């Protein structure tokens, strides 16, 4: 991300991977701790608003690819527990 205040910050693939990993963990923890209902709440409160913001900020944002990455991290979390 740029330190120049006149330049718009740009997210890199590394940033999207970080977000996918952590949102996947949030969804996985919600599912493990509270089942599908808790996971749905976490999805509605964390994933969906984030994905909408990313899509609005970046016309090249690939929601399907991001969703697949989040789902893979979520599944990985659930399987490890």
MIMI-791645 format. One record per atom (N, C-alpha, C, O): residue number from 1; residue in one letter; atom name; x, y, z. Coordinates in Angstrom, 3 decimals, always signed. Example, Ala and Ser with C-alpha at 12.3 -4.5 7.8 and 13.67 -1.06 7.14 Angstrom:
{r 1 a N {+13.190 -5.690 +7.800}}
{r 1 a CA {+12.300 -4.500 +7.800}}
{r 1 a C {+13.200 -3.300 +7.800}}
{r 1 a O {+14.236 -3.319 +8.465}}
{r 2 s N {+12.850 -2.250 +7.080}}
{r 2 s CA {+13.670 -1.060 +7.140}}
{r 2 s C {+12.900 +0.030 +7.870}}
{r 2 s O {+13.409 +1.138 +8.039}}
//
This chain:
{r 1 x N {+0.846 -1.164 +0.000}}
{r 1 x CA {+0.000 +0.000 +0.000}}
{r 1 x C {+0.892 +1.227 +0.000}}
{r 1 x O {+1.962 +1.239 +0.610}}
{r 2 x N {+0.446 +2.231 -0.676}}
{r 2 x CA {+1.236 +3.439 -0.855}}
{r 2 x C {+1.219 +4.324 +0.380}}
{r 2 x O {+0.234 +4.370 +1.117}}
{r 3 x N {+2.332 +5.031 +0.593}}
{r 3 x CA {+2.390 +6.006 +1.686}}
{r 3 x C {+2.102 +7.407 +1.173}}
{r 3 x O {+2.028 +8.348 +1.963}}
{r 4 x N {+1.941 +7.562 -0.119}}
{r 4 x CA {+1.619 +8.847 -0.723}}
{r 4 x C {+0.139 +9.138 -0.496}}
{r 4 x O {-0.706 +8.385 -0.979}}
{r 5 x N {-0.204 +10.218 +0.233}}
{r 5 x CA {-1.617 +10.483 +0.545}}
{r 5 x C {-2.462 +10.826 -0.677}}
{r 5 x O {-3.688 +10.747 -0.610}}
{r 6 x N {-1.840 +11.203 -1.785}}
{r 6 x CA {-2.583 +11.550 -2.996}}
{r 6 x C {-2.856 +10.344 -3.887}}
{r 6 x O {-3.586 +10.441 -4.873}}
{r 7 x N {-2.275 +9.233 -3.536}}
{r 7 x CA {-2.408 +8.033 -4.344}}
{r 7 x C {-3.335 +7.039 -3.652}}
{r 7 x O {-3.217 +6.798 -2.451}}
{r 8 x N {-4.247 +6.474 -4.414}}
{r 8 x CA {-5.186 +5.495 -3.857}}
{r 8 x C {-4.444 +4.194 -3.525}}
{r 8 x O {-3.632 +3.709 -4.313}}
{r 9 x N {-4.738 +3.645 -2.349}}
{r 9 x CA {-4.115 +2.390 -1.925}}
{r 9 x C {-4.585 +1.250 -2.817}}
{r 9 x O {-5.746 +1.199 -3.224}}
{r 10 x N {-3.684 +0.356 -3.108}}
{r 10 x CA {-3.990 -0.786 -3.957}}
{r 10 x C {-3.742 -2.058 -3.153}}
{r 10 x O {-2.690 -2.236 -2.539}}
{r 11 x N {-4.723 -2.918 -3.176}}
{r 11 x CA {-4.568 -4.205 -2.496}}
{r 11 x C {-3.933 -5.187 -3.466}}
{r 11 x O {-4.267 -5.227 -4.650}}
{r 12 x N {-3.021 -5.968 -2.940}}
{r 12 x CA {-2.337 -6.968 -3.747}}
{r 12 x C {-2.944 -8.346 -3.484}}
{r 12 x O {-3.804 -8.512 -2.619}}
{r 13 x N {-2.475 -9.322 -4.252}}
{r 13 x CA {-2.939 -10.697 -4.059}}
{r 13 x C {-2.649 -11.146 -2.632}}
{r 13 x O {-3.433 -11.888 -2.040}}
{r 14 x N {-1.538 -10.703 -2.086}}
{r 14 x CA {-1.172 -11.053 -0.713}}
{r 14 x C {-2.239 -10.575 +0.276}}
{r 14 x O {-2.554 -11.284 +1.231}}
{r 15 x N {-2.789 -9.394 +0.059}}
{r 15 x CA {-3.834 -8.866 +0.937}}
{r 15 x C {-5.107 -9.711 +0.836}}
{r 15 x O {-5.730 -10.030 +1.849}}
{r 16 x N {-5.485 -10.068 -0.393}}
{r 16 x CA {-6.690 -10.877 -0.584}}
{r 16 x C {-6.522 -12.262 +0.037}}
{r 16 x O {-7.466 -12.801 +0.615}}
{r 17 x N {-5.327 -12.838 -0.080}}
{r 17 x CA {-5.058 -14.144 +0.526}}
{r 17 x C {-5.157 -14.061 +2.051}}
{r 17 x O {-5.707 -14.957 +2.691}}
{r 18 x N {-4.628 -12.994 +2.621}}
{r 18 x CA {-4.709 -12.784 +4.063}}
{r 18 x C {-6.173 -12.716 +4.505}}
{r 18 x O {-6.569 -13.369 +5.471}}
{r 19 x N {-6.966 -11.925 +3.796}}
{r 19 x CA {-8.387 -11.785 +4.140}}
{r 19 x C {-9.118 -13.119 +4.004}}
{r 19 x O {-9.910 -13.485 +4.873}}
{r 20 x N {-8.858 -13.838 +2.925}}
{r 20 x CA {-9.534 -15.128 +2.716}}
{r 20 x C {-9.186 -16.104 +3.828}}
{r 20 x O {-10.054 -16.817 +4.331}}
{r 21 x N {-7.916 -16.135 +4.210}}
{r 21 x CA {-7.486 -17.049 +5.278}}
{r 21 x C {-8.187 -16.719 +6.596}}
{r 21 x O {-8.657 -17.617 +7.295}}
{r 22 x N {-8.254 -15.446 +6.928}}
{r 22 x CA {-8.834 -15.062 +8.216}}
{r 22 x C {-10.363 -15.139 +8.225}}
{r 22 x O {-10.948 -15.553 +9.226}}
{r 23 x N {-11.001 -14.759 +7.162}}
{r 23 x CA {-12.460 -14.894 +7.098}}
{r 23 x C {-12.841 -16.373 +7.090}}
{r 23 x O {-13.827 -16.760 +7.717}}
{r 24 x N {-12.069 -17.202 +6.386}}
{r 24 x CA {-12.308 -18.652 +6.421}}
{r 24 x C {-12.203 -19.189 +7.830}}
{r 24 x O {-12.997 -20.038 +8.236}}
{r 25 x N {-11.220 -18.697 +8.587}}
{r 25 x CA {-11.073 -19.110 +9.987}}
{r 25 x C {-12.244 -18.669 +10.836}}
{r 25 x O {-12.718 -19.422 +11.688}}
{r 26 x N {-12.712 -17.461 +10.611}}
{r 26 x CA {-13.875 -16.950 +11.358}}
{r 26 x C {-15.090 -17.835 +11.090}}
{r 26 x O {-15.801 -18.217 +12.020}}
{r 27 x N {-15.325 -18.159 +9.827}}
{r 27 x CA {-16.484 -18.996 +9.481}}
{r 27 x C {-16.319 -20.409 +10.039}}
{r 27 x O {-17.280 -20.999 +10.533}}
{r 28 x N {-15.108 -20.948 +9.961}}
{r 28 x CA {-14.854 -22.283 +10.494}}
{r 28 x C {-15.059 -22.341 +12.006}}
{r 28 x O {-15.684 -23.269 +12.519}}
{r 29 x N {-14.528 -21.344 +12.712}}
{r 29 x CA {-14.711 -21.307 +14.173}}
{r 29 x C {-16.183 -21.170 +14.530}}
{r 29 x O {-16.663 -21.821 +15.458}}
{r 30 x N {-16.896 -20.330 +13.800}}
{r 30 x CA {-18.324 -20.158 +14.079}}
{r 30 x C {-19.061 -21.480 +13.908}}
{r 30 x O {-19.915 -21.831 +14.723}}
{r 31 x N {-18.732 -22.210 +12.850}}
{r 31 x CA {-19.394 -23.492 +12.603}}
{r 31 x C {-19.072 -24.496 +13.707}}
{r 31 x O {-19.967 -25.167 +14.220}}
{r 32 x N {-17.797 -24.598 +14.071}}
{r 32 x CA {-17.377 -25.561 +15.095}}
{r 32 x C {-18.021 -25.228 +16.442}}
{r 32 x O {-18.454 -26.128 +17.162}}
{r 33 x N {-18.083 -23.967 +16.775}}
{r 33 x CA {-18.597 -23.557 +18.091}}
{r 33 x C {-20.116 -23.503 +18.163}}
{r 33 x O {-20.700 -23.753 +19.217}}
{r 34 x N {-20.762 -23.174 +17.035}}
{r 34 x CA {-22.204 -22.963 +17.123}}
{r 34 x C {-23.037 -23.579 +16.025}}
{r 34 x O {-24.241 -23.334 +15.953}}
{r 35 x N {-22.423 -24.375 +15.166}}
{r 35 x CA {-23.173 -25.042 +14.111}}
{r 35 x C {-23.489 -24.122 +12.944}}
{r 35 x O {-22.955 -23.018 +12.831}}
{r 36 x N {-24.360 -24.602 +12.093}}
{r 36 x CA {-24.697 -23.894 +10.852}}
{r 36 x C {-25.323 -22.523 +11.104}}
{r 36 x O {-25.070 -21.576 +10.359}}
{r 37 x N {-26.133 -22.420 +12.147}}
{r 37 x CA {-26.772 -21.134 +12.445}}
{r 37 x C {-25.717 -20.075 +12.783}}
{r 37 x O {-25.790 -18.953 +12.283}}
{r 38 x N {-24.745 -20.418 +13.621}}
{r 38 x CA {-23.675 -19.482 +13.986}}
{r 38 x C {-22.828 -19.152 +12.766}}
{r 38 x O {-22.394 -18.011 +12.606}}
{r 39 x N {-22.589 -20.130 +11.909}}
{r 39 x CA {-21.812 -19.890 +10.699}}
{r 39 x C {-22.545 -18.920 +9.781}}
{r 39 x O {-21.924 -18.046 +9.175}}
{r 40 x N {-23.853 -19.069 +9.676}}
{r 40 x CA {-24.653 -18.173 +8.838}}
{r 40 x C {-24.593 -16.743 +9.355}}
{r 40 x O {-24.490 -15.801 +8.570}}
{r 41 x N {-24.656 -16.578 +10.665}}
{r 41 x CA {-24.546 -15.240 +11.258}}
{r 41 x C {-23.180 -14.642 +10.922}}
{r 41 x O {-23.092 -13.485 +10.511}}
{r 42 x N {-22.118 -15.426 +11.096}}
{r 42 x CA {-20.764 -14.936 +10.790}}
{r 42 x C {-20.641 -14.591 +9.307}}
{r 42 x O {-20.029 -13.584 +8.952}}
{r 43 x N {-21.210 -15.409 +8.459}}
{r 43 x CA {-21.185 -15.153 +7.012}}
{r 43 x C {-21.859 -13.821 +6.708}}
{r 43 x O {-21.317 -12.988 +5.982}}
{r 44 x N {-23.047 -13.633 +7.272}}
{r 44 x CA {-23.814 -12.407 +7.003}}
{r 44 x C {-23.160 -11.159 +7.587}}
{r 44 x O {-23.290 -10.070 +7.028}}
{r 45 x N {-22.463 -11.313 +8.703}}
{r 45 x CA {-21.882 -10.151 +9.371}}
{r 45 x C {-20.428 -9.892 +8.979}}
{r 45 x O {-19.958 -8.761 +9.104}}
{r 46 x N {-19.706 -10.907 +8.508}}
{r 46 x CA {-18.289 -10.721 +8.204}}
{r 46 x C {-17.991 -10.895 +6.710}}
{r 46 x O {-17.484 -9.979 +6.062}}
{r 47 x N {-18.306 -12.063 +6.177}}
{r 47 x CA {-17.931 -12.346 +4.788}}
{r 47 x C {-18.668 -11.471 +3.786}}
{r 47 x O {-18.043 -10.809 +2.957}}
{r 48 x N {-19.966 -11.465 +3.859}}
{r 48 x CA {-20.768 -10.777 +2.830}}
{r 48 x C {-20.451 -9.277 +2.751}}
{r 48 x O {-20.232 -8.774 +1.649}}
{r 49 x N {-20.417 -8.545 +3.866}}
{r 49 x CA {-20.068 -7.121 +3.771}}
{r 49 x C {-18.650 -6.902 +3.229}}
{r 49 x O {-18.414 -5.969 +2.462}}
{r 50 x N {-17.721 -7.753 +3.623}}
{r 50 x CA {-16.349 -7.621 +3.134}}
{r 50 x C {-16.293 -7.862 +1.631}}
{r 50 x O {-15.688 -7.077 +0.901}}
{r 51 x N {-16.911 -8.927 +1.168}}
{r 51 x CA {-16.901 -9.231 -0.269}}
{r 51 x C {-17.570 -8.122 -1.065}}
{r 51 x O {-17.102 -7.772 -2.148}}
{r 52 x N {-18.651 -7.568 -0.548}}
{r 52 x CA {-19.317 -6.457 -1.230}}
{r 52 x C {-18.407 -5.235 -1.320}}
{r 52 x O {-18.340 -4.586 -2.364}}
{r 53 x N {-17.711 -4.923 -0.233}}
{r 53 x CA {-16.804 -3.781 -0.230}}
{r 53 x C {-15.661 -4.003 -1.221}}
{r 53 x O {-15.304 -3.097 -1.975}}
{r 54 x N {-15.096 -5.196 -1.218}}
{r 54 x CA {-14.003 -5.489 -2.144}}
{r 54 x C {-14.466 -5.369 -3.593}}
{r 54 x O {-13.742 -4.837 -4.435}}
{r 55 x N {-15.653 -5.855 -3.883}}
{r 55 x CA {-16.189 -5.761 -5.244}}
{r 55 x C {-16.447 -4.308 -5.645}}
{r 55 x O {-16.211 -3.933 -6.793}}
{r 56 x N {-16.925 -3.497 -4.716}}
{r 56 x CA {-17.181 -2.088 -5.010}}
{r 56 x C {-15.892 -1.302 -5.214}}
{r 56 x O {-15.850 -0.365 -6.011}}
{r 57 x N {-14.846 -1.684 -4.497}}
{r 57 x CA {-13.573 -0.965 -4.567}}
{r 57 x C {-12.707 -1.382 -5.749}}
{r 57 x O {-11.893 -0.597 -6.236}}
{r 58 x N {-12.881 -2.609 -6.206}}
{r 58 x CA {-12.001 -3.131 -7.246}}
{r 58 x C {-12.824 -3.811 -8.334}}
{r 58 x O {-13.374 -4.890 -8.110}}
{r 59 x N {-12.912 -3.192 -9.510}}
{r 59 x CA {-13.718 -3.785 -10.584}}
{r 59 x C {-13.173 -5.137 -11.063}}
{r 59 x O {-13.896 -5.902 -11.700}}
{r 60 x N {-11.920 -5.430 -10.763}}
{r 60 x CA {-11.329 -6.709 -11.164}}
{r 60 x C {-11.482 -7.784 -10.084}}
{r 60 x O {-11.018 -8.910 -10.261}}
{r 61 x N {-12.118 -7.445 -8.985}}
{r 61 x CA {-12.305 -8.412 -7.902}}
{r 61 x C {-13.100 -9.603 -8.421}}
{r 61 x O {-14.169 -9.448 -9.010}}
{r 62 x N {-12.561 -10.784 -8.194}}
{r 62 x CA {-13.197 -12.026 -8.635}}
{r 62 x C {-13.853 -12.683 -7.418}}
{r 62 x O {-13.209 -13.409 -6.660}}
{r 63 x N {-15.142 -12.410 -7.255}}
{r 63 x CA {-15.865 -12.909 -6.080}}
{r 63 x C {-15.846 -14.435 -6.010}}
{r 63 x O {-15.705 -15.001 -4.926}}
{r 64 x N {-15.985 -15.096 -7.138}}
{r 64 x CA {-15.998 -16.564 -7.134}}
{r 64 x C {-14.648 -17.120 -6.659}}
{r 64 x O {-14.605 -18.081 -5.892}}
{r 65 x N {-13.577 -16.526 -7.107}}
{r 65 x CA {-12.240 -16.978 -6.696}}
{r 65 x C {-12.019 -16.707 -5.206}}
{r 65 x O {-11.484 -17.555 -4.491}}
{r 66 x N {-12.428 -15.531 -4.745}}
{r 66 x CA {-12.281 -15.185 -3.337}}
{r 66 x C {-13.131 -16.128 -2.479}}
{r 66 x O {-12.673 -16.617 -1.446}}
{r 67 x N {-14.350 -16.374 -2.906}}
{r 67 x CA {-15.251 -17.265 -2.177}}
{r 67 x C {-14.666 -18.672 -2.080}}
{r 67 x O {-14.750 -19.308 -1.030}}
{r 68 x N {-14.076 -19.156 -3.168}}
{r 68 x CA {-13.465 -20.485 -3.162}}
{r 68 x C {-12.281 -20.532 -2.184}}
{r 68 x O {-12.088 -21.527 -1.485}}
{r 69 x N {-11.501 -19.461 -2.140}}
{r 69 x CA {-10.368 -19.410 -1.212}}
{r 69 x C {-10.854 -19.388 +0.234}}
{r 69 x O {-10.294 -20.077 +1.087}}
{r 70 x N {-11.889 -18.601 +0.514}}
{r 70 x CA {-12.458 -18.547 +1.863}}
{r 70 x C {-12.982 -19.927 +2.249}}
{r 70 x O {-12.725 -20.403 +3.355}}
{r 71 x N {-13.713 -20.570 +1.345}}
{r 71 x CA {-14.280 -21.893 +1.630}}
{r 71 x C {-13.176 -22.917 +1.900}}
{r 71 x O {-13.326 -23.761 +2.783}}
{r 72 x N {-12.079 -22.856 +1.157}}
{r 72 x CA {-10.974 -23.792 +1.374}}
{r 72 x C {-10.361 -23.591 +2.762}}
{r 72 x O {-10.061 -24.564 +3.455}}
{r 73 x N {-10.178 -22.349 +3.162}}
{r 73 x CA {-9.618 -22.077 +4.493}}
{r 73 x C {-10.605 -22.468 +5.597}}
{r 73 x O {-10.205 -22.964 +6.650}}
{r 74 x N {-11.889 -22.243 +5.346}}
{r 74 x CA {-12.910 -22.642 +6.318}}
{r 74 x C {-12.883 -24.161 +6.504}}
{r 74 x O {-12.871 -24.653 +7.632}}
{r 75 x N {-12.874 -24.885 +5.412}}
{r 75 x CA {-12.857 -26.351 +5.459}}
{r 75 x C {-11.598 -26.845 +6.168}}
{r 75 x O {-11.655 -27.772 +6.976}}
{r 76 x N {-10.474 -26.226 +5.863}}
{r 76 x CA {-9.214 -26.599 +6.497}}
{r 76 x C {-9.308 -26.410 +8.014}}
{r 76 x O {-8.844 -27.259 +8.776}}
{r 77 x N {-9.901 -25.310 +8.445}}
{r 77 x CA {-10.055 -25.067 +9.882}}
{r 77 x C {-10.932 -26.147 +10.518}}
{r 77 x O {-10.578 -26.707 +11.555}}
{r 78 x N {-12.064 -26.434 +9.901}}
{r 78 x CA {-13.013 -27.414 +10.450}}
{r 78 x C {-12.365 -28.793 +10.535}}
{r 78 x O {-12.567 -29.514 +11.512}}
{r 79 x N {-11.596 -29.159 +9.528}}
{r 79 x CA {-10.951 -30.474 +9.516}}
{r 79 x C {-9.853 -30.599 +10.565}}
{r 79 x O {-9.600 -31.694 +11.067}}
{r 80 x N {-9.202 -29.496 +10.899}}
{r 80 x CA {-8.116 -29.537 +11.892}}
{r 80 x C {-8.640 -29.679 +13.311}}
{r 80 x O {-7.927 -30.161 +14.191}}
{r 81 x N {-9.866 -29.269 +13.539}}
{r 81 x CA {-10.403 -29.277 +14.909}}
{r 81 x C {-10.884 -30.634 +15.306}}
{r 81 x O {-11.365 -30.815 +16.425}}
//
